[in-house]
Amino acid sequence: MSDRVSLSLPYSNSRDVVDVLKCHRLHVSPPAELPENWTDTRETLQEGMVFQLKYLGVTMVEQPKGEELSAAAVKRIVATAKASGKKLQKVTLTVSPRGIILYDSASKQLIENISIYRLVLFQLLRRLFDVSHILCPGLN
């Protein structure tokens, strides 16, 4: 089973430079700080948090876990983005109790919409597989 890893970075009008993976440097601004009471507002909890990002890309991974796999996937995404030489796409990411939604900031075109049920089901299936694999190691 293959899964995808997406990588986006925060942006704003400033030209600050932040480290990405300690070995890659891209021109982005540091993320805006959340207010201390962000969880107190009902609207935030229902509608979700909105983040303005630059979309670097997406790549396939063999398994949905593991720091080495994630680090390698991120390195591939960053290398591909740098090699393309194109300007990074500005996107809007909304994380809410309904799921994760990614839009193009300029055109408002939907890029990705992942339901919370799909995320939860995936986690449950992964845990079930891990448990059954431990209990019955002969099953593949």
C-alpha positions as CSV (number, residue, x, y, z in Angstrom):
1,M,0.0,0.0,0.0
2,S,1.4,3.4,-0.9
3,D,0.5,6.7,0.8
4,R,1.3,10.3,-0.1
5,V,3.2,12.8,1.9
6,S,2.5,16.5,1.2
7,L,4.8,19.3,2.4
8,S,3.9,23.0,2.7
9,L,5.7,25.8,4.3
10,P,4.3,29.0,5.9
11,Y,4.6,32.3,4.0
12,S,4.0,36.0,4.3
13,N,5.3,39.2,2.7
14,S,8.6,39.2,4.6
15,R,11.8,37.6,3.2
16,D,13.0,35.8,6.2
17,V,14.9,32.6,5.9
18,V,14.3,29.5,8.0
19,D,15.9,26.2,8.1
20,V,14.1,23.2,6.5
21,L,15.4,19.8,7.6
22,K,18.6,21.6,8.9
23,C,20.2,21.1,5.4
24,H,17.8,22.9,3.0
25,R,17.2,26.6,3.0
26,L,14.2,28.2,1.3
27,H,13.0,31.8,1.4
28,V,9.9,31.7,3.7
29,S,8.7,33.5,6.7
30,P,8.4,32.0,10.2
31,P,4.9,30.8,11.0
32,A,2.5,33.2,12.7
33,E,2.1,32.5,16.4
34,L,-1.3,31.4,17.6
35,P,-3.0,33.5,20.2
36,E,-3.0,31.9,23.6
37,N,-6.8,31.6,23.8
38,W,-7.2,30.1,20.3
39,T,-8.9,27.0,21.8
40,D,-11.4,29.1,23.7
41,T,-13.3,30.4,20.7
42,R,-16.2,28.2,19.6
43,E,-15.8,29.4,16.0
44,T,-12.2,28.1,15.8
45,L,-13.2,24.7,17.2
46,Q,-16.1,24.4,14.7
47,E,-14.6,26.0,11.6
48,G,-11.0,25.0,12.2
49,M,-7.7,26.8,12.0
50,V,-6.6,28.4,8.7
51,F,-3.0,28.6,7.6
52,Q,-1.4,30.3,4.6
53,L,1.3,28.2,3.1
54,K,3.5,27.6,0.1
55,Y,2.9,24.2,-1.4
56,L,6.1,22.3,-2.2
57,G,4.6,19.1,-3.6
58,V,3.6,15.5,-2.9
59,T,5.3,12.2,-3.2
60,M,4.5,8.5,-2.6
61,V,5.8,6.5,0.4
62,E,5.7,2.8,0.9
63,Q,4.5,2.9,4.5
64,P,2.6,5.6,6.4
65,K,5.1,5.6,9.3
66,G,8.7,5.9,10.2
67,E,10.9,8.9,10.7
68,E,13.4,7.7,8.0
69,L,10.7,7.3,5.4
70,S,9.2,10.7,6.2
71,A,12.6,12.4,6.1
72,A,13.4,10.8,2.8
73,A,10.0,11.8,1.4
74,V,10.5,15.4,2.5
75,K,14.0,15.5,1.0
76,R,12.5,14.3,-2.4
77,I,9.8,16.9,-2.3
78,V,12.3,19.7,-1.5
79,A,14.7,18.5,-4.2
80,T,11.9,18.3,-6.8
81,A,10.6,21.8,-5.8
82,K,14.1,23.3,-6.1
83,A,14.9,21.5,-9.4
84,S,11.7,22.7,-11.0
85,G,12.7,26.4,-10.5
86,K,9.1,27.4,-10.5
87,K,7.6,29.8,-8.0
88,L,5.9,27.9,-5.1
89,Q,2.1,27.8,-5.2
90,K,0.4,29.8,-2.3
91,V,-2.2,27.7,-0.7
92,T,-4.7,27.9,2.2
93,L,-4.8,24.9,4.6
94,T,-7.8,24.5,6.9
95,V,-7.7,21.9,9.7
96,S,-11.0,21.4,11.3
97,P,-13.1,18.6,13.1
98,R,-14.4,17.8,9.6
99,G,-10.9,17.1,8.2
100,I,-8.2,18.8,6.2
101,I,-8.8,21.0,3.2
102,L,-6.2,22.5,0.9
103,Y,-7.1,25.3,-1.6
104,D,-5.1,27.3,-4.1
105,S,-5.0,30.8,-2.5
106,A,-5.3,32.7,-5.8
107,S,-7.9,30.7,-7.7
108,K,-9.7,29.1,-4.7
109,Q,-9.5,25.8,-6.5
110,L,-9.7,22.7,-4.3
111,I,-6.4,20.8,-4.2
112,E,-7.1,18.3,-1.5
113,N,-10.1,17.5,0.8
114,I,-9.5,14.7,3.3
115,S,-12.4,13.8,5.6
116,I,-11.8,13.3,9.3
117,Y,-13.5,9.9,8.9
118,R,-10.9,8.8,6.3
119,L,-8.1,9.9,8.6
120,V,-9.6,8.2,11.7
121,L,-10.5,5.0,9.7
122,F,-6.9,4.9,8.3
123,Q,-5.5,5.1,11.8
124,L,-7.8,2.4,13.1
125,L,-7.0,0.1,10.2
126,R,-3.3,0.7,10.7
127,R,-3.5,-0.1,14.4
128,L,-5.6,-3.2,13.7
129,F,-3.1,-4.4,11.1
130,D,-0.2,-3.7,13.5
131,V,-1.9,-5.7,16.3
132,S,-3.0,-8.6,14.0
133,H,0.5,-8.7,12.6
134,I,2.0,-8.9,16.1
135,L,-0.5,-11.5,17.2
136,C,-0.4,-13.6,14.0
137,P,3.1,-13.0,12.5
138,G,2.5,-15.6,9.7
139,L,-0.3,-13.5,8.2
140,N,0.7,-11.2,5.3
